[in-house]
Amino acid sequence: MTTTLTPPRAAVRLADLAIDPQRLWASLMELARIGATDKGGVCRLALTDLDRQGRELFVRWVEEAGCSVRVDAIGNLFARRPGQNPALPAVATGSHIDTQPTGGKFDGNYGVLAGLEVLRTLNDAGIRTEAPLEVCVWTNEEGSRFVPVMMGSGVYAGAFTLDHALTAADRDGITVDSALRSIGFAGESPASVASGAPAFGAYFEAHIEQGPVLEDADIPLGVVTGALGQRWYDVVVTGQEAHAGPTPMKLRRDALQGATGLMQMVNRIAMDEQPDGRGTVGYVHVHPNSRNVIPGRVTFTVDLRHADDEGLNRMDTRIRQACAALQAQGGLSVTIEQTVYFPPVRFADALVNAVREGAARAGLPHLDIVSGAGHDAVYVARVAPAAMIFVPCKDGISHNEIEDARPEHLAAGCNVLLHAMLDQAGVAA
């Protein structure tokens, strides 16, 4: 489809070009109706019929904006607005529209619809860019139904193979391949850069912060310089279950007492690595979990994060040493297995600067910030220059039905995205 450019009603200086805040908000609210929950959130799991409806709405909108749409073999969507020079690599933006089971209206969705609003704004102003522009919808970013998380962007960047992703199954045994076919989004174009998917000249991702830093500082825009590295572990502490009454304290092999000491160590390790260290125990299972039985086995997870590999390695060494020390005391055995490693990511300086300069030109107070969460941009950064734009969310809450953001913040982030993309794509004469 050929892009239709609407002649501008009046000449608009590029410096004054701005998105339509009401249109952006209305689009977010319309998409949020697909999978809406009683508490005001959204449940739209990846590759379900609701996801199909959300995808079809996106496709309709971008086709109305004059874009062609490419669907790759993992179901990623790429809406392309042609540029004056089709040989140039596209300047892209995007995120995801799948949600958590108790998700909100803005996580991921904002990044996709901010990209759509950029295209609509350029059409309204009759502006053609030198390089093509693309808006991406990445498959299964949340990982709520299928693992691994950030699946579509991970395949695109070569973090894992297409076959590995397609054969992943949900709790009912339904594979990604089957689910894609059932909703009509099993594409045929190459899914990874290595297999021939077009590489981007630049990639920006706008997102709510999902944390409290910007709101706490009363700053409307975050310039994301990179993302924390992550190491996840499964830890098992094994002792001996026994009767709580007859067994004296000094003769117990209480797995829970040992495990809680390690859990406290996770917090201590993270506190010693401030401001960028994070340490979380998010899951605990106690066996046999009976009121009058001394716990014989405790399984728990550890999530360690840091802005640089040296810090992350220090944290790794300390948690392993703590596990070894507990076992050396006798009475308990301890195993620790790393299950996930994401290296820290530093986004492209030129793109980070474009975001920073865009915020300054708009007169927006802004703060350099490191993302504590994983995002599709983290994988895309492996194969293309990438950067992110954060806006505040109410109380720092996300992955929750009460997730909220202020319209003026969403508009501000979208305006910065607009000008950052124009800076990279260039305006055709």
Secondary structure, 3 states (H helix, E strand, C coil): CCCCCCCCCCCCCHHHCCCCHHHHHHHHHHHHCCCECCCCCECCCCCCHHHHHHHHHHHHHHHHCCCEEEEECCCCEEEEECCCCCCCCCEEEEECCCCCCCECCCCCHHHHHHHHHHHHHHHHHCCCECCCEEEEECCCCCCCCCCCCCHHHHHHHCCCCHHHHHCCECCCCCEHHHHHHHHCCCCCECCCHHHCCCCCCEEEEEEECCCCHHHHHCCCEEEEEEECEEEEEEEEEECCCEECCCCCHHHCCCHHHHHHHHHHHHHHHHHCCCCCCEEECCCEEEECCCCCEECCEEEEEEEEEECCHHHHHHHHHHHHHHHHHHHHCCCCEEEEEEEEEECCEECCHHHHHHHHHHHHHCCCCEEEEEECCCCHHHHHCCCCCEEEEEECCHHHCCCCCCCCCCHHHHHHHHHHHHHHHHHHHCECC
